[in-house]
Structure formats: C-alpha cells, structure tokens
C-alpha cells in the first residue's frame, strides 16, 4: 500500500500532518526572526561601542592657554626693581 493511498483514505490524518508541519514551519520562522533580531542588536551595540571609542580618541584635551587678545605679541613685562 502506498503512502498516497493512506493519505487519501484518511483525511483527518492528513489534516493533523499538515497542522504539525505548519506548526513546525511557524516555529522555525519565529526562531529565524529572533536570531535575526539578536544579530541586529549585536551589530548596533558593536557600532555604538566603535563610535564611542572613536569619539574618545578624537576628543582633544583641554585647550592650550592662549595669550591675552589685547596684549600685543611684542609686549615685554616691565623690569623688576631691585
């Protein structure tokens, strides 16, 4: 007896088999979606970490002291009296 004969003669068995198959497919699709979301989240975290690392190394330290704007560059301090 072939399996086609069995499926044709027992429609309830066919429905149960299709239901089981569709449940497995649904579970597999859900698993794939979950894995993809986890991978995307890991990638976002890696990008954030890389950009933070980049910004920390790009940020200059405190600015160097600049000369007073009103003082000319050829200005000399007055001589001290002994």
Backbone as CSV, one residue per row, in Angstrom:
resi,resn,N_x,N_y,N_z,CA_x,CA_y,CA_z,C_x,C_y,C_z
1,UNK,0.844,-1.167,0.000,0.000,0.000,0.000,0.898,1.242,0.000
2,UNK,0.639,2.193,-0.862,1.471,3.394,-0.951,1.019,4.416,0.091
3,UNK,1.894,5.387,0.342,1.550,6.422,1.321,0.448,7.332,0.780
4,UNK,0.362,7.487,-0.540,-0.713,8.298,-1.122,-2.076,7.668,-0.834
5,UNK,-2.126,6.366,-0.905,-3.375,5.666,-0.614,-3.788,5.928,0.829
6,UNK,-2.784,5.902,1.738,-3.078,6.124,3.154,-3.604,7.543,3.378
7,UNK,-2.956,8.528,2.751,-3.371,9.925,2.920,-4.751,10.180,2.320
8,UNK,-5.031,9.561,1.202,-6.334,9.768,0.563,-7.452,9.100,1.359
9,UNK,-7.167,7.998,1.989,-8.195,7.251,2.712,-8.442,7.806,4.114
10,UNK,-7.490,8.609,4.632,-7.604,9.118,5.995,-7.378,10.630,6.026
11,UNK,-8.381,11.419,5.672,-8.216,12.881,5.603,-7.907,13.506,6.961
12,UNK,-8.377,12.930,8.055,-8.063,13.509,9.366,-6.581,13.387,9.665
13,UNK,-5.980,12.289,9.236,-4.541,12.117,9.412,-3.790,13.143,8.582
14,UNK,-4.272,13.414,7.384,-3.656,14.411,6.521,-3.725,15.783,7.174
15,UNK,-4.898,16.150,7.718,-5.042,17.450,8.373,-4.114,17.564,9.579
16,UNK,-4.021,16.493,10.346,-3.141,16.513,11.518,-1.685,16.675,11.087
17,UNK,-1.314,15.988,10.011,0.058,16.097,9.497,0.355,17.496,8.990
18,UNK,-0.605,18.081,8.269,-0.402,19.445,7.768,-0.324,20.442,8.911
19,UNK,-1.140,20.247,9.927,-1.107,21.126,11.088,0.252,21.047,11.778
20,UNK,0.765,19.832,11.943,2.074,19.649,12.571,3.156,20.312,11.733
21,UNK,3.091,20.162,10.412,4.074,20.753,9.527,4.003,22.276,9.595
22,UNK,2.792,22.833,9.573,2.664,24.287,9.617,3.127,24.822,10.970
23,UNK,2.903,24.072,12.043,3.395,24.486,13.357,4.916,24.505,13.376
24,UNK,5.528,23.496,12.783,6.993,23.447,12.732,7.540,24.589,11.888
25,UNK,6.880,24.863,10.774,7.327,25.963,9.919,7.185,27.279,10.671
26,UNK,6.075,27.466,11.355,5.871,28.687,12.137,6.913,28.852,13.224
27,UNK,7.227,27.762,13.924,8.252,27.822,14.960,9.616,28.139,14.367
28,UNK,9.905,27.546,13.224,11.194,27.793,12.567,11.296,29.250,12.123
29,UNK,10.224,29.786,11.554,10.226,31.190,11.144,10.414,32.110,12.345
30,UNK,9.743,31.800,13.447,9.888,32.612,14.656,11.324,32.563,15.169
31,UNK,11.922,31.378,15.149,13.308,31.234,15.579,14.234,32.063,14.691
32,UNK,14.009,32.008,13.385,14.838,32.774,12.462,14.684,34.279,12.705
33,UNK,13.439,34.728,12.952,13.216,36.151,13.247,13.948,36.556,14.529
34,UNK,13.836,35.730,15.553,14.508,36.026,16.821,16.020,36.103,16.643
35,UNK,16.575,35.162,15.887,18.020,35.162,15.656,18.455,36.404,14.887
36,UNK,17.653,36.816,13.902,17.979,37.998,13.122,17.931,39.253,13.999
37,UNK,16.934,39.342,14.868,16.839,40.497,15.767,18.021,40.534,16.731
38,UNK,18.423,39.382,17.238,19.579,39.340,18.138,20.844,39.772,17.412
39,UNK,21.005,39.324,16.181,22.184,39.697,15.405,22.198,41.201,15.124
40,UNK,21.031,41.760,14.770,20.943,43.197,14.537,21.268,43.977,15.804
41,UNK,20.801,43.482,16.939,21.083,44.157,18.207,22.581,44.118,18.521
42,UNK,23.213,42.963,18.284,24.667,42.865,18.495,25.414,43.838,17.586
43,UNK,24.990,43.931,16.320,25.645,44.849,15.392,25.497,46.301,15.853
44,UNK,24.277,46.661,16.324,24.076,48.034,16.824,24.978,48.312,18.024
45,UNK,25.090,47.345,18.932,25.941,47.529,20.102,27.404,47.677,19.700
46,UNK,27.838,46.896,18.713,29.219,46.994,18.255,29.473,48.349,17.602
47,UNK,28.510,48.837,16.818,28.661,50.144,16.183,28.716,51.251,17.224
48,UNK,27.865,51.154,18.248,27.876,52.165,19.306,29.213,52.147,20.047
49,UNK,29.708,50.964,20.348,30.986,50.844,21.051,32.113,51.409,20.185
50,UNK,32.076,51.121,18.892,33.118,51.628,17.991,33.053,53.150,17.892
51,UNK,31.856,53.716,17.813,31.751,55.172,17.704,32.172,55.843,19.013
52,UNK,31.840,55.224,20.155,32.287,55.790,21.436,33.816,55.752,21.536
53,UNK,34.410,54.646,21.121,35.864,54.512,21.140,36.495,55.569,20.236
54,UNK,35.921,55.741,19.059,36.428,56.733,18.102,36.329,58.139,18.691
55,UNK,35.174,58.466,19.292,34.976,59.806,19.846,35.918,60.072,21.016
56,UNK,36.184,59.058,21.829,37.085,59.256,22.963,38.500,59.570,22.494
57,UNK,38.895,58.984,21.392,40.247,59.229,20.883,40.311,60.477,20.005
58,UNK,39.171,60.942,19.523,39.132,62.152,18.699,39.018,63.414,19.543
59,UNK,38.434,63.298,20.739,38.213,64.483,21.561,39.560,65.018,22.045
60,UNK,39.854,66.275,21.759,41.121,66.830,22.247,41.025,67.081,23.753
61,UNK,42.172,67.200,24.354,42.219,67.513,25.775,41.814,68.960,25.988
62,UNK,42.058,69.478,27.173,41.706,70.879,27.413,42.515,71.774,26.480
63,UNK,41.944,72.883,26.047,42.659,73.752,25.105,43.889,74.366,25.758
64,UNK,44.903,74.576,24.952,46.133,75.204,25.453,45.828,76.656,25.806
65,UNK,46.475,77.166,26.835,46.202,78.555,27.193,46.611,79.476,26.043
66,UNK,45.780,80.423,25.761,46.066,81.354,24.662,46.487,82.689,25.260
67,UNK,47.288,83.426,24.530,47.705,84.738,25.042,46.505,85.684,25.098
68,UNK,46.605,86.680,25.930,45.531,87.660,26.041,45.361,88.354,24.701
69,UNK,44.125,88.544,24.309,43.870,89.122,22.988,44.319,90.572,22.928
70,UNK,44.186,91.305,24.012,44.519,92.731,23.976,46.014,92.983,24.074
71,UNK,46.796,91.996,24.474,48.241,92.213,24.615,48.930,91.955,23.283
72,UNK,49.718,92.905,22.804,50.456,92.666,21.548,51.526,91.599,21.768
73,UNK,51.917,90.943,20.722,52.879,89.843,20.846,54.279,90.365,21.168
74,UNK,54.600,91.629,20.842,55.944,92.162,21.112,56.030,92.802,22.501
75,UNK,54.949,92.711,23.290,54.912,93.311,24.625,55.887,92.611,25.555
76,UNK,56.670,93.415,26.321,57.590,92.845,27.300,57.103,93.236,28.691
77,UNK,57.279,92.335,29.619,56.896,92.616,31.001,57.809,93.705,31.554
78,UNK,57.294,94.570,32.445,58.152,95.626,32.998,59.269,95.013,33.827
79,UNK,60.392,95.732,33.861,61.559,95.244,34.621,61.252,95.395,36.109
80,UNK,61.740,94.441,36.872,61.505,94.487,38.306,62.581,95.377,38.970
81,UNK,62.125,96.118,39.931,63.039,96.993,40.677,63.689,96.170,41.769
82,UNK,65.066,96.286,41.865,65.719,95.531,42.919,65.445,96.064,44.313
